[in-house]
């Protein structure tokens, strides 16, 4: 890994995350050390979801007309 990437850069502004259509707080978003570029680790606070089981999760990068979100049907399993 090039020394210019230590410490690893943070992805700012952070992507927006919703879980079960509720906004989640993104605490950090950064590349993963030792992995290929493009893999992003995010630490988020899951909102109070009242549903058990699989709920939709959407990660959105940017807020311009060309905004891209995660693939359709991405889910996260929660157990309140």
mmCIF file of the N, C-alpha and C atoms, coordinates in Angstrom:
data_MODEL
# 
_entry.id   MODEL 
# 
loop_
_atom_site.group_PDB 
_atom_site.id 
_atom_site.type_symbol 
_atom_site.label_atom_id 
_atom_site.label_alt_id 
_atom_site.label_comp_id 
_atom_site.label_asym_id 
_atom_site.label_entity_id 
_atom_site.label_seq_id 
_atom_site.pdbx_PDB_ins_code 
_atom_site.Cartn_x 
_atom_site.Cartn_y 
_atom_site.Cartn_z 
_atom_site.occupancy 
_atom_site.B_iso_or_equiv 
_atom_site.pdbx_formal_charge 
_atom_site.auth_seq_id 
_atom_site.auth_comp_id 
_atom_site.auth_asym_id 
_atom_site.auth_atom_id 
_atom_site.pdbx_PDB_model_num 
ATOM 1   N N  . UNK A 1 1  ? 0.850   -1.167 0.000   1.00 0.00 ? 1  UNK A N  1 
ATOM 2   C CA . UNK A 1 1  ? 0.000   0.000  0.000   1.00 0.00 ? 1  UNK A CA 1 
ATOM 3   C C  . UNK A 1 1  ? 0.895   1.229  0.000   1.00 0.00 ? 1  UNK A C  1 
ATOM 4   N N  . UNK A 1 2  ? 0.594   2.199  -0.860  1.00 0.00 ? 2  UNK A N  1 
ATOM 5   C CA . UNK A 1 2  ? 1.413   3.418  -0.878  1.00 0.00 ? 2  UNK A CA 1 
ATOM 6   C C  . UNK A 1 2  ? 1.338   4.164  0.449   1.00 0.00 ? 2  UNK A C  1 
ATOM 7   N N  . UNK A 1 3  ? 2.453   4.740  0.855   1.00 0.00 ? 3  UNK A N  1 
ATOM 8   C CA . UNK A 1 3  ? 2.474   5.476  2.115   1.00 0.00 ? 3  UNK A CA 1 
ATOM 9   C C  . UNK A 1 3  ? 1.540   6.675  2.090   1.00 0.00 ? 3  UNK A C  1 
ATOM 10  N N  . UNK A 1 4  ? 1.191   7.169  0.892   1.00 0.00 ? 4  UNK A N  1 
ATOM 11  C CA . UNK A 1 4  ? 0.281   8.309  0.806   1.00 0.00 ? 4  UNK A CA 1 
ATOM 12  C C  . UNK A 1 4  ? -1.132  7.935  1.225   1.00 0.00 ? 4  UNK A C  1 
ATOM 13  N N  . UNK A 1 5  ? -1.430  6.639  1.352   1.00 0.00 ? 5  UNK A N  1 
ATOM 14  C CA . UNK A 1 5  ? -2.761  6.203  1.764   1.00 0.00 ? 5  UNK A CA 1 
ATOM 15  C C  . UNK A 1 5  ? -2.815  5.823  3.238   1.00 0.00 ? 5  UNK A C  1 
ATOM 16  N N  . UNK A 1 6  ? -1.763  6.153  3.999   1.00 0.00 ? 6  UNK A N  1 
ATOM 17  C CA . UNK A 1 6  ? -1.762  5.844  5.429   1.00 0.00 ? 6  UNK A CA 1 
ATOM 18  C C  . UNK A 1 6  ? -1.731  7.166  6.190   1.00 0.00 ? 6  UNK A C  1 
ATOM 19  N N  . UNK A 1 7  ? -2.705  7.532  6.992   1.00 0.00 ? 7  UNK A N  1 
ATOM 20  C CA . UNK A 1 7  ? -3.915  6.761  7.258   1.00 0.00 ? 7  UNK A CA 1 
ATOM 21  C C  . UNK A 1 7  ? -4.845  6.772  6.049   1.00 0.00 ? 7  UNK A C  1 
ATOM 22  N N  . UNK A 1 8  ? -5.746  5.783  6.002   1.00 0.00 ? 8  UNK A N  1 
ATOM 23  C CA . UNK A 1 8  ? -6.675  5.690  4.884   1.00 0.00 ? 8  UNK A CA 1 
ATOM 24  C C  . UNK A 1 8  ? -7.593  6.902  4.858   1.00 0.00 ? 8  UNK A C  1 
ATOM 25  N N  . UNK A 1 9  ? -7.904  7.408  3.657   1.00 0.00 ? 9  UNK A N  1 
ATOM 26  C CA . UNK A 1 9  ? -8.779  8.577  3.577   1.00 0.00 ? 9  UNK A CA 1 
ATOM 27  C C  . UNK A 1 9  ? -10.208 8.238  3.975   1.00 0.00 ? 9  UNK A C  1 
ATOM 28  N N  . UNK A 1 10 ? -10.906 9.227  4.500   1.00 0.00 ? 10 UNK A N  1 
ATOM 29  C CA . UNK A 1 10 ? -12.324 9.089  4.828   1.00 0.00 ? 10 UNK A CA 1 
ATOM 30  C C  . UNK A 1 10 ? -13.136 9.525  3.623   1.00 0.00 ? 10 UNK A C  1 
ATOM 31  N N  . UNK A 1 11 ? -14.300 8.932  3.424   1.00 0.00 ? 11 UNK A N  1 
ATOM 32  C CA . UNK A 1 11 ? -15.192 9.321  2.340   1.00 0.00 ? 11 UNK A CA 1 
ATOM 33  C C  . UNK A 1 11 ? -16.087 10.439 2.865   1.00 0.00 ? 11 UNK A C  1 
ATOM 34  N N  . UNK A 1 12 ? -15.777 11.691 2.468   1.00 0.00 ? 12 UNK A N  1 
ATOM 35  C CA . UNK A 1 12 ? -16.589 12.820 2.925   1.00 0.00 ? 12 UNK A CA 1 
ATOM 36  C C  . UNK A 1 12 ? -17.050 13.622 1.732   1.00 0.00 ? 12 UNK A C  1 
ATOM 37  N N  . UNK A 1 13 ? -18.253 14.135 1.707   1.00 0.00 ? 13 UNK A N  1 
ATOM 38  C CA . UNK A 1 13 ? -19.213 13.905 2.783   1.00 0.00 ? 13 UNK A CA 1 
ATOM 39  C C  . UNK A 1 13 ? -19.633 12.446 2.815   1.00 0.00 ? 13 UNK A C  1 
ATOM 40  N N  . UNK A 1 14 ? -20.058 12.006 3.976   1.00 0.00 ? 14 UNK A N  1 
ATOM 41  C CA . UNK A 1 14 ? -20.463 10.614 4.131   1.00 0.00 ? 14 UNK A CA 1 
ATOM 42  C C  . UNK A 1 14 ? -21.677 10.304 3.264   1.00 0.00 ? 14 UNK A C  1 
ATOM 43  N N  . UNK A 1 15 ? -21.815 9.051  2.842   1.00 0.00 ? 15 UNK A N  1 
ATOM 44  C CA . UNK A 1 15 ? -23.031 8.660  2.128   1.00 0.00 ? 15 UNK A CA 1 
ATOM 45  C C  . UNK A 1 15 ? -24.230 8.735  3.069   1.00 0.00 ? 15 UNK A C  1 
ATOM 46  N N  . UNK A 1 16 ? -25.420 8.869  2.502   1.00 0.00 ? 16 UNK A N  1 
ATOM 47  C CA . UNK A 1 16 ? -26.655 8.852  3.283   1.00 0.00 ? 16 UNK A CA 1 
ATOM 48  C C  . UNK A 1 16 ? -27.163 7.415  3.349   1.00 0.00 ? 16 UNK A C  1 
ATOM 49  N N  . UNK A 1 17 ? -27.629 6.994  4.511   1.00 0.00 ? 17 UNK A N  1 
ATOM 50  C CA . UNK A 1 17 ? -28.106 5.623  4.703   1.00 0.00 ? 17 UNK A CA 1 
ATOM 51  C C  . UNK A 1 17 ? -29.511 5.671  5.302   1.00 0.00 ? 17 UNK A C  1 
ATOM 52  N N  . UNK A 1 18 ? -30.411 4.878  4.730   1.00 0.00 ? 18 UNK A N  1 
ATOM 53  C CA . UNK A 1 18 ? -31.720 4.676  5.348   1.00 0.00 ? 18 UNK A CA 1 
ATOM 54  C C  . UNK A 1 18 ? -31.910 3.187  5.589   1.00 0.00 ? 18 UNK A C  1 
ATOM 55  N N  . UNK A 1 19 ? -32.520 2.877  6.715   1.00 0.00 ? 19 UNK A N  1 
ATOM 56  C CA . UNK A 1 19 ? -32.835 1.499  7.076   1.00 0.00 ? 19 UNK A CA 1 
ATOM 57  C C  . UNK A 1 19 ? -34.318 1.479  7.395   1.00 0.00 ? 19 UNK A C  1 
ATOM 58  N N  . UNK A 1 20 ? -35.068 0.661  6.671   1.00 0.00 ? 20 UNK A N  1 
ATOM 59  C CA . UNK A 1 20 ? -36.530 0.620  6.798   1.00 0.00 ? 20 UNK A CA 1 
ATOM 60  C C  . UNK A 1 20 ? -37.113 2.023  6.596   1.00 0.00 ? 20 UNK A C  1 
ATOM 61  N N  . UNK A 1 21 ? -36.544 2.756  5.640   1.00 0.00 ? 21 UNK A N  1 
ATOM 62  C CA . UNK A 1 21 ? -36.966 4.117  5.273   1.00 0.00 ? 21 UNK A CA 1 
ATOM 63  C C  . UNK A 1 21 ? -36.705 5.146  6.370   1.00 0.00 ? 21 UNK A C  1 
ATOM 64  N N  . UNK A 1 22 ? -35.962 4.782  7.417   1.00 0.00 ? 22 UNK A N  1 
ATOM 65  C CA . UNK A 1 22 ? -35.598 5.714  8.481   1.00 0.00 ? 22 UNK A CA 1 
ATOM 66  C C  . UNK A 1 22 ? -34.137 6.110  8.315   1.00 0.00 ? 22 UNK A C  1 
ATOM 67  N N  . UNK A 1 23 ? -33.789 7.393  8.522   1.00 0.00 ? 23 UNK A N  1 
ATOM 68  C CA . UNK A 1 23 ? -32.395 7.801  8.372   1.00 0.00 ? 23 UNK A CA 1 
ATOM 69  C C  . UNK A 1 23 ? -31.512 7.175  9.450   1.00 0.00 ? 23 UNK A C  1 
ATOM 70  N N  . UNK A 1 24 ? -30.342 6.700  9.033   1.00 0.00 ? 24 UNK A N  1 
ATOM 71  C CA . UNK A 1 24 ? -29.363 6.145  9.961   1.00 0.00 ? 24 UNK A CA 1 
ATOM 72  C C  . UNK A 1 24 ? -28.211 7.137  10.074  1.00 0.00 ? 24 UNK A C  1 
ATOM 73  N N  . UNK A 1 25 ? -27.580 7.197  11.234  1.00 0.00 ? 25 UNK A N  1 
ATOM 74  C CA . UNK A 1 25 ? -26.437 8.087  11.441  1.00 0.00 ? 25 UNK A CA 1 
ATOM 75  C C  . UNK A 1 25 ? -25.171 7.391  10.979  1.00 0.00 ? 25 UNK A C  1 
ATOM 76  N N  . UNK A 1 26 ? -24.455 8.007  10.028  1.00 0.00 ? 26 UNK A N  1 
ATOM 77  C CA . UNK A 1 26 ? -23.194 7.458  9.536   1.00 0.00 ? 26 UNK A CA 1 
ATOM 78  C C  . UNK A 1 26 ? -22.076 8.037  10.399  1.00 0.00 ? 26 UNK A C  1 
ATOM 79  N N  . UNK A 1 27 ? -21.366 7.171  11.110  1.00 0.00 ? 27 UNK A N  1 
ATOM 80  C CA . UNK A 1 27 ? -20.285 7.598  11.998  1.00 0.00 ? 27 UNK A CA 1 
ATOM 81  C C  . UNK A 1 27 ? -18.959 7.702  11.263  1.00 0.00 ? 27 UNK A C  1 
ATOM 82  N N  . UNK A 1 28 ? -18.733 6.817  10.287  1.00 0.00 ? 28 UNK A N  1 
ATOM 83  C CA . UNK A 1 28 ? -17.521 6.867  9.472   1.00 0.00 ? 28 UNK A CA 1 
ATOM 84  C C  . UNK A 1 28 ? -17.749 6.077  8.194   1.00 0.00 ? 28 UNK A C  1 
ATOM 85  N N  . UNK A 1 29 ? -16.952 6.410  7.184   1.00 0.00 ? 29 UNK A N  1 
ATOM 86  C CA . UNK A 1 29 ? -16.988 5.693  5.910   1.00 0.00 ? 29 UNK A CA 1 
ATOM 87  C C  . UNK A 1 29 ? -15.590 5.802  5.324   1.00 0.00 ? 29 UNK A C  1 
ATOM 88  N N  . UNK A 1 30 ? -14.919 4.669  5.151   1.00 0.00 ? 30 UNK A N  1 
ATOM 89  C CA . UNK A 1 30 ? -13.534 4.700  4.697   1.00 0.00 ? 30 UNK A CA 1 
ATOM 90  C C  . UNK A 1 30 ? -13.189 3.413  3.958   1.00 0.00 ? 30 UNK A C  1 
ATOM 91  N N  . UNK A 1 31 ? -12.155 3.452  3.112   1.00 0.00 ? 31 UNK A N  1 
ATOM 92  C CA . UNK A 1 31 ? -11.688 2.228  2.468   1.00 0.00 ? 31 UNK A CA 1 
ATOM 93  C C  . UNK A 1 31 ? -11.191 1.233  3.517   1.00 0.00 ? 31 UNK A C  1 
ATOM 94  N N  . UNK A 1 32 ? -11.176 -0.032 3.157   1.00 0.00 ? 32 UNK A N  1 
ATOM 95  C CA . UNK A 1 32 ? -10.740 -1.090 4.067   1.00 0.00 ? 32 UNK A CA 1 
ATOM 96  C C  . UNK A 1 32 ? -9.280  -1.403 3.784   1.00 0.00 ? 32 UNK A C  1 
ATOM 97  N N  . UNK A 1 33 ? -8.431  -1.308 4.807   1.00 0.00 ? 33 UNK A N  1 
ATOM 98  C CA . UNK A 1 33 ? -7.006  -1.569 4.661   1.00 0.00 ? 33 UNK A CA 1 
ATOM 99  C C  . UNK A 1 33 ? -6.777  -2.992 4.160   1.00 0.00 ? 33 UNK A C  1 
ATOM 100 N N  . UNK A 1 34 ? -5.959  -3.132 3.131   1.00 0.00 ? 34 UNK A N  1 
ATOM 101 C CA . UNK A 1 34 ? -5.615  -4.443 2.593   1.00 0.00 ? 34 UNK A CA 1 
ATOM 102 C C  . UNK A 1 34 ? -6.563  -4.948 1.525   1.00 0.00 ? 34 UNK A C  1 
ATOM 103 N N  . UNK A 1 35 ? -7.665  -4.250 1.269   1.00 0.00 ? 35 UNK A N  1 
ATOM 104 C CA . UNK A 1 35 ? -8.625  -4.655 0.240   1.00 0.00 ? 35 UNK A CA 1 
ATOM 105 C C  . UNK A 1 35 ? -8.436  -3.793 -0.995  1.00 0.00 ? 35 UNK A C  1 
ATOM 106 N N  . UNK A 1 36 ? -9.038  -4.230 -2.078  1.00 0.00 ? 36 UNK A N  1 
ATOM 107 C CA . UNK A 1 36 ? -8.966  -3.445 -3.293  1.00 0.00 ? 36 UNK A CA 1 
ATOM 108 C C  . UNK A 1 36 ? -9.729  -2.135 -3.101  1.00 0.00 ? 36 UNK A C  1 
ATOM 109 N N  . UNK A 1 37 ? -9.303  -1.083 -3.801  1.00 0.00 ? 37 UNK A N  1 
ATOM 110 C CA . UNK A 1 37 ? -10.004 0.193  -3.710  1.00 0.00 ? 37 UNK A CA 1 
ATOM 111 C C  . UNK A 1 37 ? -11.431 0.004  -4.221  1.00 0.00 ? 37 UNK A C  1 
ATOM 112 N N  . UNK A 1 38 ? -12.360 0.646  -3.602  1.00 0.00 ? 38 UNK A N  1 
ATOM 113 C CA . UNK A 1 38 ? -13.759 0.516  -3.972  1.00 0.00 ? 38 UNK A CA 1 
ATOM 114 C C  . UNK A 1 38 ? -14.563 -0.202 -2.902  1.00 0.00 ? 38 UNK A C  1 
ATOM 115 N N  . UNK A 1 39 ? -13.882 -0.905 -1.996  1.00 0.00 ? 39 UNK A N  1 
ATOM 116 C CA . UNK A 1 39 ? -14.578 -1.533 -0.869  1.00 0.00 ? 39 UNK A CA 1 
ATOM 117 C C  . UNK A 1 39 ? -14.604 -0.515 0.254   1.00 0.00 ? 39 UNK A C  1 
ATOM 118 N N  . UNK A 1 40 ? -15.784 -0.240 0.755   1.00 0.00 ? 40 UNK A N  1 
ATOM 119 C CA . UNK A 1 40 ? -15.977 0.809  1.750   1.00 0.00 ? 40 UNK A CA 1 
ATOM 120 C C  . UNK A 1 40 ? -16.571 0.221  3.016   1.00 0.00 ? 40 UNK A C  1 
ATOM 121 N N  . UNK A 1 41 ? -15.929 0.494  4.149   1.00 0.00 ? 41 UNK A N  1 
ATOM 122 C CA . UNK A 1 41 ? -16.493 0.096  5.442   1.00 0.00 ? 41 UNK A CA 1 
ATOM 123 C C  . UNK A 1 41 ? -17.200 1.299  6.030   1.00 0.00 ? 41 UNK A C  1 
ATOM 124 N N  . UNK A 1 42 ? -18.445 1.086  6.441   1.00 0.00 ? 42 UNK A N  1 
ATOM 125 C CA . UNK A 1 42 ? -19.201 2.155  7.075   1.00 0.00 ? 42 UNK A CA 1 
ATOM 126 C C  . UNK A 1 42 ? -19.620 1.716  8.469   1.00 0.00 ? 42 UNK A C  1 
ATOM 127 N N  . UNK A 1 43 ? -19.466 2.612  9.416   1.00 0.00 ? 43 UNK A N  1 
ATOM 128 C CA . UNK A 1 43 ? -19.971 2.399  10.768  1.00 0.00 ? 43 UNK A CA 1 
ATOM 129 C C  . UNK A 1 43 ? -21.179 3.303  10.913  1.00 0.00 ? 43 UNK A C  1 
ATOM 130 N N  . UNK A 1 44 ? -22.324 2.695  11.186  1.00 0.00 ? 44 UNK A N  1 
ATOM 131 C CA . UNK A 1 44 ? -23.565 3.464  11.279  1.00 0.00 ? 44 UNK A CA 1 
ATOM 132 C C  . UNK A 1 44 ? -24.314 3.087  12.542  1.00 0.00 ? 44 UNK A C  1 
ATOM 133 N N  . UNK A 1 45 ? -25.166 4.005  12.977  1.00 0.00 ? 45 UNK A N  1 
ATOM 134 C CA . UNK A 1 45 ? -26.078 3.733  14.080  1.00 0.00 ? 45 UNK A CA 1 
ATOM 135 C C  . UNK A 1 45 ? -27.428 3.380  13.477  1.00 0.00 ? 45 UNK A C  1 
ATOM 136 N N  . UNK A 1 46 ? -27.899 2.186  13.780  1.00 0.00 ? 46 UNK A N  1 
ATOM 137 C CA . UNK A 1 46 ? -29.172 1.717  13.230  1.00 0.00 ? 46 UNK A CA 1 
ATOM 138 C C  . UNK A 1 46 ? -30.302 2.419  13.976  1.00 0.00 ? 46 UNK A C  1 
ATOM 139 N N  . UNK A 1 47 ? -31.253 3.014  13.245  1.00 0.00 ? 47 UNK A N  1 
ATOM 140 C CA . UNK A 1 47 ? -32.376 3.678  13.920  1.00 0.00 ? 47 UNK A CA 1 
ATOM 141 C C  . UNK A 1 47 ? -33.286 2.653  14.593  1.00 0.00 ? 47 UNK A C  1 
ATOM 142 N N  . UNK A 1 48 ? -34.161 3.118  15.442  1.00 0.00 ? 48 UNK A N  1 
ATOM 143 C CA . UNK A 1 48 ? -35.098 2.239  16.142  1.00 0.00 ? 48 UNK A CA 1 
ATOM 144 C C  . UNK A 1 48 ? -36.113 1.702  15.147  1.00 0.00 ? 48 UNK A C  1 
ATOM 145 N N  . UNK A 1 49 ? -35.851 0.489  14.661  1.00 0.00 ? 49 UNK A N  1 
ATOM 146 C CA . UNK A 1 49 ? -36.716 -0.167 13.684  1.00 0.00 ? 49 UNK A CA 1 
ATOM 147 C C  . UNK A 1 49 ? -37.672 -1.069 14.451  1.00 0.00 ? 49 UNK A C  1 
ATOM 148 N N  . UNK A 1 50 ? -38.961 -0.965 14.160  1.00 0.00 ? 50 UNK A N  1 
ATOM 149 C CA . UNK A 1 50 ? -39.954 -1.728 14.911  1.00 0.00 ? 50 UNK A CA 1 
ATOM 150 C C  . UNK A 1 50 ? -40.282 -3.076 14.287  1.00 0.00 ? 50 UNK A C  1 
ATOM 151 N N  . UNK A 1 51 ? -39.663 -3.384 13.148  1.00 0.00 ? 51 UNK A N  1 
ATOM 152 C CA . UNK A 1 51 ? -39.953 -4.614 12.423  1.00 0.00 ? 51 UNK A CA 1 
ATOM 153 C C  . UNK A 1 51 ? -38.878 -5.659 12.709  1.00 0.00 ? 51 UNK A C  1 
ATOM 154 N N  . UNK A 1 52 ? -39.288 -6.885 12.946  1.00 0.00 ? 52 UNK A N  1 
ATOM 155 C CA . UNK A 1 52 ? -38.343 -8.001 13.040  1.00 0.00 ? 52 UNK A CA 1 
ATOM 156 C C  . UNK A 1 52 ? -38.054 -8.514 11.644  1.00 0.00 ? 52 UNK A C  1 
ATOM 157 N N  . UNK A 1 53 ? -36.833 -8.967 11.410  1.00 0.00 ? 53 UNK A N  1 
ATOM 158 C CA . UNK A 1 53 ? -36.509 -9.598 10.138  1.00 0.00 ? 53 UNK A CA 1 
ATOM 159 C C  . UNK A 1 53 ? -35.809 -8.673 9.171   1.00 0.00 ? 53 UNK A C  1 
ATOM 160 N N  . UNK A 1 54 ? -35.922 -9.021 7.894   1.00 0.00 ? 54 UNK A N  1 
ATOM 161 C CA . UNK A 1 54 ? -35.218 -8.291 6.842   1.00 0.00 ? 54 UNK A CA 1 
ATOM 162 C C  . UNK A 1 54 ? -35.928 -6.974 6.541   1.00 0.00 ? 54 UNK A C  1 
ATOM 163 N N  . UNK A 1 55 ? -35.175 -5.874 6.572   1.00 0.00 ? 55 UNK A N  1 
ATOM 164 C CA . UNK A 1 55 ? -35.702 -4.558 6.227   1.00 0.00 ? 55 UNK A CA 1 
ATOM 165 C C  . UNK A 1 55 ? -34.804 -3.969 5.145   1.00 0.00 ? 55 UNK A C  1 
ATOM 166 N N  . UNK A 1 56 ? -35.365 -3.113 4.295   1.00 0.00 ? 56 UNK A N  1 
ATOM 167 C CA . UNK A 1 56 ? -34.549 -2.538 3.227   1.00 0.00 ? 56 UNK A CA 1 
ATOM 168 C C  . UNK A 1 56 ? -33.512 -1.561 3.769   1.00 0.00 ? 56 UNK A C  1 
ATOM 169 N N  . UNK A 1 57 ? -32.315 -1.598 3.162   1.00 0.00 ? 57 UNK A N  1 
ATOM 170 C CA . UNK A 1 57 ? -31.254 -0.646 3.468   1.00 0.00 ? 57 UNK A CA 1 
ATOM 171 C C  . UNK A 1 57 ? -30.842 0.004  2.151   1.00 0.00 ? 57 UNK A C  1 
ATOM 172 N N  . UNK A 1 58 ? -30.715 1.323  2.160   1.00 0.00 ? 58 UNK A N  1 
ATOM 173 C CA . UNK A 1 58 ? -30.317 2.056  0.962   1.00 0.00 ? 58 UNK A CA 1 
ATOM 174 C C  . UNK A 1 58 ? -29.162 2.974  1.334   1.00 0.00 ? 58 UNK A C  1 
ATOM 175 N N  . UNK A 1 59 ? -28.068 2.877  0.582   1.00 0.00 ? 59 UNK A N  1 
ATOM 176 C CA . UNK A 1 59 ? -26.912 3.743  0.756   1.00 0.00 ? 59 UNK A CA 1 
ATOM 177 C C  . UNK A 1 59 ? -26.838 4.627  -0.482  1.00 0.00 ? 59 UNK A C  1 
ATOM 178 N N  . UNK A 1 60 ? -26.843 5.945  -0.276  1.00 0.00 ? 60 UNK A N  1 
ATOM 179 C CA . UNK A 1 60 ? -26.849 6.885  -1.389  1.00 0.00 ? 60 UNK A CA 1 
ATOM 180 C C  . UNK A 1 60 ? -25.586 7.743  -1.338  1.00 0.00 ? 60 UNK A C  1 
ATOM 181 N N  . UNK A 1 61 ? -24.900 7.830  -2.463  1.00 0.00 ? 61 UNK A N  1 
ATOM 182 C CA . UNK A 1 61 ? -23.694 8.632  -2.575  1.00 0.00 ? 61 UNK A CA 1 
ATOM 183 C C  . UNK A 1 61 ? -24.007 9.884  -3.369  1.00 0.00 ? 61 UNK A C  1 
ATOM 184 N N  . UNK A 1 62 ? -23.815 11.049 -2.782  1.00 0.00 ? 62 UNK A N  1 
ATOM 185 C CA . UNK A 1 62 ? -24.033 12.308 -3.481  1.00 0.00 ? 62 UNK A CA 1 
ATOM 186 C C  . UNK A 1 62 ? -25.477 12.738 -3.462  1.00 0.00 ? 62 UNK A C  1 
ATOM 187 N N  . UNK A 1 63 ? -25.701 13.992 -3.856  1.00 0.00 ? 63 UNK A N  1 
ATOM 188 C CA . UNK A 1 63 ? -27.066 14.510 -3.881  1.00 0.00 ? 63 UNK A CA 1 
ATOM 189 C C  . UNK A 1 63 ? -27.324 15.291 -5.171  1.00 0.00 ? 63 UNK A C  1 
ATOM 190 N N  . UNK A 1 64 ? -26.619 14.951 -6.218  1.00 0.00 ? 64 UNK A N  1 
ATOM 191 C CA . UNK A 1 64 ? -26.787 15.583 -7.508  1.00 0.00 ? 64 UNK A CA 1 
ATOM 192 C C  . UNK A 1 64 ? -27.755 14.781 -8.355  1.00 0.00 ? 64 UNK A C  1 
ATOM 193 N N  . UNK A 1 65 ? -28.135 15.289 -9.539  1.00 0.00 ? 65 UNK A N  1 
ATOM 194 C CA . UNK A 1 65 ? -29.052 14.522 -10.399 1.00 0.00 ? 65 UNK A CA 1 
ATOM 195 C C  . UNK A 1 65 ? -28.536 13.126 -10.739 1.00 0.00 ? 65 UNK A C  1 
ATOM 196 N N  . UNK A 1 66 ? -27.232 12.926 -10.716 1.00 0.00 ? 66 UNK A N  1 
ATOM 197 C CA . UNK A 1 66 ? -26.654 11.607 -11.035 1.00 0.00 ? 66 UNK A CA 1 
ATOM 198 C C  . UNK A 1 66 ? -26.391 10.790 -9.775  1.00 0.00 ? 66 UNK A C  1 
ATOM 199 N N  . UNK A 1 67 ? -27.151 11.016 -8.727  1.00 0.00 ? 67 UNK A N  1 
ATOM 200 C CA . UNK A 1 67 ? -26.983 10.287 -7.465  1.00 0.00 ? 67 UNK A CA 1 
ATOM 201 C C  . UNK A 1 67 ? -27.140 8.786  -7.714  1.00 0.00 ? 67 UNK A C  1 
ATOM 202 N N  . UNK A 1 68 ? -26.273 8.004  -7.076  1.00 0.00 ? 68 UNK A N  1 
ATOM 203 C CA . UNK A 1 68 ? -26.390 6.556  -7.220  1.00 0.00 ? 68 UNK A CA 1 
ATOM 204 C C  . UNK A 1 68 ? -26.652 5.937  -5.851  1.00 0.00 ? 68 UNK A C  1 
ATOM 205 N N  . UNK A 1 69 ? -27.515 4.954  -5.830  1.00 0.00 ? 69 UNK A N  1 
ATOM 206 C CA . UNK A 1 69 ? -27.855 4.249  -4.588  1.00 0.00 ? 69 UNK A CA 1 
ATOM 207 C C  . UNK A 1 69 ? -27.446 2.792  -4.736  1.00 0.00 ? 69 UNK A C  1 
ATOM 208 N N  . UNK A 1 70 ? -27.521 2.054  -3.637  1.00 0.00 ? 70 UNK A N  1 
ATOM 209 C CA . UNK A 1 70 ? -27.186 0.634  -3.677  1.00 0.00 ? 70 UNK A CA 1 
ATOM 210 C C  . UNK A 1 70 ? -28.134 -0.108 -4.601  1.00 0.00 ? 70 UNK A C  1 
ATOM 211 N N  . UNK A 1 71 ? -27.793 -1.317 -4.895  1.00 0.00 ? 71 UNK A N  1 
ATOM 212 C CA . UNK A 1 71 ? -28.632 -2.125 -5.779  1.00 0.00 ? 71 UNK A CA 1 
ATOM 213 C C  . UNK A 1 71 ? -30.002 -2.356 -5.159  1.00 0.00 ? 71 UNK A C  1 
ATOM 214 N N  . UNK A 1 72 ? -30.959 -2.655 -5.999  1.00 0.00 ? 72 UNK A N  1 
ATOM 215 C CA . UNK A 1 72 ? -32.325 -2.910 -5.525  1.00 0.00 ? 72 UNK A CA 1 
ATOM 216 C C  . UNK A 1 72 ? -32.345 -4.139 -4.623  1.00 0.00 ? 72 UNK A C  1 
ATOM 217 N N  . UNK A 1 73 ? -33.256 -4.144 -3.689  1.00 0.00 ? 73 UNK A N  1 
ATOM 218 C CA . UNK A 1 73 ? -33.516 -5.292 -2.820  1.00 0.00 ? 73 UNK A CA 1 
ATOM 219 C C  . UNK A 1 73 ? -32.396 -5.609 -1.829  1.00 0.00 ? 73 UNK A C  1 
ATOM 220 N N  . UNK A 1 74 ? -31.563 -4.640 -1.473  1.00 0.00 ? 74 UNK A N  1 
ATOM 221 C CA . UNK A 1 74 ? -30.567 -4.858 -0.413  1.00 0.00 ? 74 UNK A CA 1 
ATOM 222 C C  . UNK A 1 74 ? -31.308 -4.834 0.918   1.00 0.00 ? 74 UNK A C  1 
ATOM 223 N N  . UNK A 1 75 ? -30.993 -5.773 1.804   1.00 0.00 ? 75 UNK A N  1 
ATOM 224 C CA . UNK A 1 75 ? -31.687 -5.843 3.095   1.00 0.00 ? 75 UNK A CA 1 
ATOM 225 C C  . UNK A 1 75 ? -30.692 -6.010 4.243   1.00 0.00 ? 75 UNK A C  1 
ATOM 226 N N  . UNK A 1 76 ? -31.188 -5.703 5.416   1.00 0.00 ? 76 UNK A N  1 
ATOM 227 C CA . UNK A 1 76 ? -30.445 -5.876 6.659   1.00 0.00 ? 76 UNK A CA 1 
ATOM 228 C C  . UNK A 1 76 ? -31.383 -6.600 7.614   1.00 0.00 ? 76 UNK A C  1 
ATOM 229 N N  . UNK A 1 77 ? -30.904 -7.624 8.307   1.00 0.00 ? 77 UNK A N  1 
ATOM 230 C CA . UNK A 1 77 ? -31.748 -8.358 9.245   1.00 0.00 ? 77 UNK A CA 1 
ATOM 231 C C  . UNK A 1 77 ? -31.640 -7.697 10.616  1.00 0.00 ? 77 UNK A C  1 
ATOM 232 N N  . UNK A 1 78 ? -32.776 -7.321 11.179  1.00 0.00 ? 78 UNK A N  1 
ATOM 233 C CA . UNK A 1 78 ? -32.787 -6.683 12.497  1.00 0.00 ? 78 UNK A CA 1 
ATOM 234 C C  . UNK A 1 78 ? -33.652 -7.485 13.466  1.00 0.00 ? 78 UNK A C  1 
ATOM 235 N N  . UNK A 1 79 ? -33.287 -7.375 14.713  1.00 0.00 ? 79 UNK A N  1 
ATOM 236 C CA . UNK A 1 79 ? -34.056 -8.000 15.791  1.00 0.00 ? 79 UNK A CA 1 
ATOM 237 C C  . UNK A 1 79 ? -34.092 -7.003 16.925  1.00 0.00 ? 79 UNK A C  1 
ATOM 238 N N  . UNK A 1 80 ? -35.202 -6.220 17.025  1.00 0.00 ? 80 UNK A N  1 
ATOM 239 C CA . UNK A 1 80 ? -35.268 -5.187 18.066  1.00 0.00 ? 80 UNK A CA 1 
ATOM 240 C C  . UNK A 1 80 ? -35.285 -5.772 19.470  1.00 0.00 ? 80 UNK A C  1 
# 
